[in-house]
Amino acid sequence: MNIKTRLYLRIIIGAYLVYLGATVIRGAVTDKISHAFLVASAGAVFIVFGVCMAVLTARRLYKGDYEETDLKEDGDEEEENTDKLE
């Protein structure tokens, strides 16, 4: 998987964390549970983390601040290293 694909996946995961946090907060408010503040706080942490993850990754992708190389399996790297030594 190349680095650009990984960056797009991180943006999607960040957006999902925002959605999950909003759902947790909505559930805590509408269900009238006794520890709603604690659950809503956890939802807020999910939202903050998701927004930071998505925004920072999108900025990195927009600026082109990554190396365009394919990540290889560990076995592939070992084979290449032995070829260079021979």
Secondary structure, DSSP 8 states (H G I E B T S, - for coil): -BHHHHHHHHHHHHHHHHHHHHHHHHHHHHTT-TTHHHHHHHHHHHHHHHHHHHHHHHHHHHHT-S---B---HHHHHHHHHHHH-
